Amino acid sequence: MARRKNGLALEQALLSTSTRPIDPVWHTLDTGDRVRVTFPDGIELDGTFDARTPDSTVVWIVADGGGRRMLHPGDGLAVVLA
């Protein structure tokens, strides 16, 4: 088990990454919209917007090539219409 020198700093870092502002585009997407999602590390995912929670904190994308993915826009994801 890894030991932490400063547990409070770690908790604050985790909280700050989970409370990033959500890109306003997520609120405007409609089911069936073609999108490209870019993750913070630069990886891109093309697919079709499927659904979201009312507050847009969780969304679902059907990725090209198959597979429905649950994403959290507050994790720093960017989206554009494709």
C-alpha positions in Angstrom: 0.0 0.0 0.0 1.4 3.4 -0.9 1.7 6.0 1.8 0.6 9.6 1.4 2.5 12.4 2.9 -0.3 14.9 2.6 -3.7 13.3 2.3 -5.5 16.7 2.3 -3.5 17.9 -0.7 -4.5 14.7 -2.6 -8.2 15.1 -1.7 -8.1 18.7 -2.8 -6.5 17.8 -6.1 -9.2 15.1 -6.7 -12.0 17.5 -5.9 -10.6 20.2 -8.2 -10.5 17.8 -11.2 -14.1 16.7 -10.5 -15.5 20.2 -10.4 -14.2 21.6 -13.6 -16.7 23.6 -15.6 -18.6 21.6 -18.2 -18.2 22.7 -21.8 -21.5 24.5 -22.6 -21.7 22.5 -25.9 -22.7 19.4 -23.9 -26.0 21.1 -22.9 -27.0 21.8 -26.6 -26.5 18.4 -28.1 -29.4 16.3 -29.3 -29.7 12.6 -29.6 -28.2 11.5 -33.0 -25.7 14.4 -33.3 -22.3 13.4 -34.7 -19.6 14.5 -32.2 -15.9 14.4 -31.7 -14.8 14.2 -28.1 -11.2 15.1 -27.1 -9.9 13.8 -23.9 -7.3 15.9 -21.8 -4.5 13.7 -23.1 -5.4 14.5 -26.7 -7.1 11.2 -27.6 -10.1 11.7 -29.8 -13.3 9.7 -30.0 -15.8 10.1 -32.9 -19.3 8.9 -32.4 -23.0 9.7 -32.0 -24.4 11.5 -29.0 -26.9 9.2 -27.3 -28.1 10.7 -24.0 -27.3 12.8 -20.9 -28.4 13.3 -17.4 -30.5 16.5 -16.9 -27.5 18.4 -15.5 -25.1 17.0 -18.2 -22.7 15.6 -15.7 -22.9 12.2 -17.4 -23.4 11.7 -21.1 -23.4 8.6 -23.4 -21.8 8.4 -26.8 -22.1 5.5 -29.2 -18.5 5.3 -30.5 -17.8 4.7 -34.2 -17.0 1.0 -34.5 -19.4 0.1 -31.7 -19.7 0.4 -28.0 -21.7 2.9 -25.9 -19.5 4.9 -23.7 -20.4 6.7 -20.5 -18.4 10.0 -20.1 -18.1 12.7 -17.5 -17.8 16.1 -19.2 -16.5 17.6 -15.9 -13.3 15.6 -16.4 -12.0 18.2 -18.8 -13.5 16.7 -22.0 -14.0 18.9 -25.1 -16.7 18.2 -27.7 -17.4 19.6 -31.2 -20.0 18.7 -33.7 -18.5 16.4 -36.3 
